[in-house]
Amino acid sequence: MSILVLAKGFSLGLSMILPIGAQNSMILNNGINRNFHLTTATLFAIYDISLIGLGVIASGTLMNTSDLMYSALTWAGILFLLAYGSMSFKQAFTLNNADVNQAAKKKSLKYVLITSLLVTFLNPHVYIDTVMVLGSVSSQYHGSAKVYFVLGLMSASVVWFYCLAIGAAKLSVYLSRPKVKQSIDVIIGLIMWLVAYSLFDSWSVKFYG
C-alpha cells in the first residue's frame, strides 16, 4: 500500500513538472552549455521541495477549517486539473515545433542563482500547483500514507531535474520530436484527468458516503 501511494505521488509530481516550462527550459539551456547545470537542478529541487511542503501544510490547515473551504479548494483543484489535462490533449494534437534557444555565453553563478529564484517564485502557476492542486490531493491521505505521498511528490522533482540536467543535450533534441512530445502530452492529460476523478470521488464520499 505504501509503495502504491508513493508511486501515485511520484507520478503526479512528475506530470506537473514534465511540460516544458521556464524551469525546464533553464535547465536544458544550462545543461547543453554545461553552465552550472547540476547547481541549477539542485536549486530547483530545493525550491520545489519547500513549496510542496508549504503547500501541503497550508492546504491541510485551510481544508480542515470548514466543509465549505474543503469543497472550495477541492473543486478548484478538480477544475484546474481538468483544464490542465485538456490543454495537454490540445497540445498533443496540435503539431508545434518549438525551438529551444541556447545561450552560448557562460553565465556566472550569481546570475544563475538570481535567475532561478525569479523563474520559480515569480511564476503564479507554481503556487496554483503546490497549494491548490498538490495540497488538495494530499488531503486525501492521512498518517503514514500522507508522508509517503508527499515523499513521492518531492522525489519526482529531484529525479526529474537531475535527469534533465545530466542528459540535457540528448534529451532536449529527443523531447522536441513531434511524436515523442505528443505521447508525453497524452500521458500527462490522462494523469491529470485521473487525479481529478480521484479528488471528486474523495469529495463525494466525504459528503454523500
Contacts in CASP RR format, 6 or more apart in sequence:
PFRMAT RR
TARGET T0000
AUTHOR 0000-0000-0000
METHOD contacts of the structure
MODEL  1
MSILVLAKGFSLGLSMILPIGAQNSMILNNGINRNFHLTTATLFAIYDIS
LIGLGVIASGTLMNTSDLMYSALTWAGILFLLAYGSMSFKQAFTLNNADV
NQAAKKKSLKYVLITSLLVTFLNPHVYIDTVMVLGSVSSQYHGSAKVYFV
LGLMSASVVWFYCLAIGAAKLSVYLSRPKVKQSIDVIIGLIMWLVAYSLF
DSWSVKFYG
1 145 0 8 1.000
2 144 0 8 1.000
2 145 0 8 1.000
2 148 0 8 1.000
5 141 0 8 1.000
5 145 0 8 1.000
5 148 0 8 1.000
5 149 0 8 1.000
6 148 0 8 1.000
6 149 0 8 1.000
6 151 0 8 1.000
6 152 0 8 1.000
6 155 0 8 1.000
7 152 0 8 1.000
8 149 0 8 1.000
8 152 0 8 1.000
9 149 0 8 1.000
9 150 0 8 1.000
9 152 0 8 1.000
9 153 0 8 1.000
9 156 0 8 1.000
10 152 0 8 1.000
10 153 0 8 1.000
10 155 0 8 1.000
10 156 0 8 1.000
10 159 0 8 1.000
11 156 0 8 1.000
11 191 0 8 1.000
12 134 0 8 1.000
12 137 0 8 1.000
12 153 0 8 1.000
12 156 0 8 1.000
12 191 0 8 1.000
12 195 0 8 1.000
13 134 0 8 1.000
13 152 0 8 1.000
13 153 0 8 1.000
13 156 0 8 1.000
13 157 0 8 1.000
14 156 0 8 1.000
14 159 0 8 1.000
14 160 0 8 1.000
15 187 0 8 1.000
15 188 0 8 1.000
15 189 0 8 1.000
15 191 0 8 1.000
15 192 0 8 1.000
16 129 0 8 1.000
16 133 0 8 1.000
16 134 0 8 1.000
16 156 0 8 1.000
17 23 0 8 1.000
17 24 0 8 1.000
17 48 0 8 1.000
17 156 0 8 1.000
17 157 0 8 1.000
17 160 0 8 1.000
17 161 0 8 1.000
18 160 0 8 1.000
18 184 0 8 1.000
18 188 0 8 1.000
19 88 0 8 1.000
19 185 0 8 1.000
19 188 0 8 1.000
20 28 0 8 1.000
20 98 0 8 1.000
20 175 0 8 1.000
22 119 0 8 1.000
22 123 0 8 1.000
23 44 0 8 1.000
23 116 0 8 1.000
23 119 0 8 1.000
23 120 0 8 1.000
23 161 0 8 1.000
24 164 0 8 1.000
25 100 0 8 1.000
26 40 0 8 1.000
26 115 0 8 1.000
26 116 0 8 1.000
26 119 0 8 1.000
27 37 0 8 1.000
27 40 0 8 1.000
27 41 0 8 1.000
27 44 0 8 1.000
27 161 0 8 1.000
27 164 0 8 1.000
27 165 0 8 1.000
27 168 0 8 1.000
28 100 0 8 1.000
28 164 0 8 1.000
28 168 0 8 1.000
28 171 0 8 1.000
28 172 0 8 1.000
29 35 0 8 1.000
29 100 0 8 1.000
29 101 0 8 1.000
29 102 0 8 1.000
29 103 0 8 1.000
30 36 0 8 1.000
30 37 0 8 1.000
30 40 0 8 1.000
30 107 0 8 1.000
30 112 0 8 1.000
30 165 0 8 1.000
30 168 0 8 1.000
31 37 0 8 1.000
31 40 0 8 1.000
31 165 0 8 1.000
31 167 0 8 1.000
31 168 0 8 1.000
31 169 0 8 1.000
32 102 0 8 1.000
32 168 0 8 1.000
32 169 0 8 1.000
32 172 0 8 1.000
33 102 0 8 1.000
33 103 0 8 1.000
33 104 0 8 1.000
33 106 0 8 1.000
35 103 0 8 1.000
35 106 0 8 1.000
35 107 0 8 1.000
35 112 0 8 1.000
36 107 0 8 1.000
36 109 0 8 1.000
36 112 0 8 1.000
37 165 0 8 1.000
37 166 0 8 1.000
37 168 0 8 1.000
38 162 0 8 1.000
38 165 0 8 1.000
38 166 0 8 1.000
39 109 0 8 1.000
39 112 0 8 1.000
40 112 0 8 1.000
40 116 0 8 1.000
40 161 0 8 1.000
40 165 0 8 1.000
41 161 0 8 1.000
41 162 0 8 1.000
41 164 0 8 1.000
41 165 0 8 1.000
42 161 0 8 1.000
43 112 0 8 1.000
43 113 0 8 1.000
43 116 0 8 1.000
44 116 0 8 1.000
44 120 0 8 1.000
44 157 0 8 1.000
44 161 0 8 1.000
45 157 0 8 1.000
45 158 0 8 1.000
45 161 0 8 1.000
45 162 0 8 1.000
47 116 0 8 1.000
47 117 0 8 1.000
47 120 0 8 1.000
47 121 0 8 1.000
48 154 0 8 1.000
48 157 0 8 1.000
48 161 0 8 1.000
49 154 0 8 1.000
49 157 0 8 1.000
49 158 0 8 1.000
51 126 0 8 1.000
51 127 0 8 1.000
51 130 0 8 1.000
52 130 0 8 1.000
52 134 0 8 1.000
52 150 0 8 1.000
52 153 0 8 1.000
52 154 0 8 1.000
52 157 0 8 1.000
53 130 0 8 1.000
53 150 0 8 1.000
53 154 0 8 1.000
54 130 0 8 1.000
54 131 0 8 1.000
55 130 0 8 1.000
55 131 0 8 1.000
55 134 0 8 1.000
55 135 0 8 1.000
56 134 0 8 1.000
56 135 0 8 1.000
56 138 0 8 1.000
56 146 0 8 1.000
56 150 0 8 1.000
58 131 0 8 1.000
58 135 0 8 1.000
59 73 0 8 1.000
59 131 0 8 1.000
59 132 0 8 1.000
59 134 0 8 1.000
59 135 0 8 1.000
59 136 0 8 1.000
59 138 0 8 1.000
59 139 0 8 1.000
60 135 0 8 1.000
60 138 0 8 1.000
60 139 0 8 1.000
62 69 0 8 1.000
62 73 0 8 1.000
63 69 0 8 1.000
63 70 0 8 1.000
63 73 0 8 1.000
63 74 0 8 1.000
63 136 0 8 1.000
63 139 0 8 1.000
64 70 0 8 1.000
67 207 0 8 1.000
70 139 0 8 1.000
70 203 0 8 1.000
70 206 0 8 1.000
71 203 0 8 1.000
71 207 0 8 1.000
73 132 0 8 1.000
73 136 0 8 1.000
73 139 0 8 1.000
74 136 0 8 1.000
74 139 0 8 1.000
74 199 0 8 1.000
74 202 0 8 1.000
74 203 0 8 1.000
75 203 0 8 1.000
76 132 0 8 1.000
76 136 0 8 1.000
77 132 0 8 1.000
77 133 0 8 1.000
77 136 0 8 1.000
77 137 0 8 1.000
77 196 0 8 1.000
77 199 0 8 1.000
78 196 0 8 1.000
78 199 0 8 1.000
78 200 0 8 1.000
78 203 0 8 1.000
80 128 0 8 1.000
80 132 0 8 1.000
80 133 0 8 1.000
81 133 0 8 1.000
81 192 0 8 1.000
81 193 0 8 1.000
81 195 0 8 1.000
81 196 0 8 1.000
81 199 0 8 1.000
82 192 0 8 1.000
82 193 0 8 1.000
82 196 0 8 1.000
84 189 0 8 1.000
84 192 0 8 1.000
85 188 0 8 1.000
85 189 0 8 1.000
85 192 0 8 1.000
85 193 0 8 1.000
86 189 0 8 1.000
88 185 0 8 1.000
88 186 0 8 1.000
88 188 0 8 1.000
88 189 0 8 1.000
88 192 0 8 1.000
89 185 0 8 1.000
89 186 0 8 1.000
89 189 0 8 1.000
91 181 0 8 1.000
91 185 0 8 1.000
92 181 0 8 1.000
92 182 0 8 1.000
92 183 0 8 1.000
92 185 0 8 1.000
92 186 0 8 1.000
92 189 0 8 1.000
93 182 0 8 1.000
95 178 0 8 1.000
95 182 0 8 1.000
97 176 0 8 1.000
97 178 0 8 1.000
98 176 0 8 1.000
100 172 0 8 1.000
100 176 0 8 1.000
107 115 0 8 1.000
120 126 0 8 1.000
134 153 0 8 1.000
136 199 0 8 1.000
137 149 0 8 1.000
137 195 0 8 1.000
137 198 0 8 1.000
137 199 0 8 1.000
138 146 0 8 1.000
138 149 0 8 1.000
138 150 0 8 1.000
138 153 0 8 1.000
140 198 0 8 1.000
140 199 0 8 1.000
140 202 0 8 1.000
141 148 0 8 1.000
141 149 0 8 1.000
163 171 0 8 1.000
164 171 0 8 1.000
174 180 0 8 1.000
175 181 0 8 1.000
175 184 0 8 1.000
END
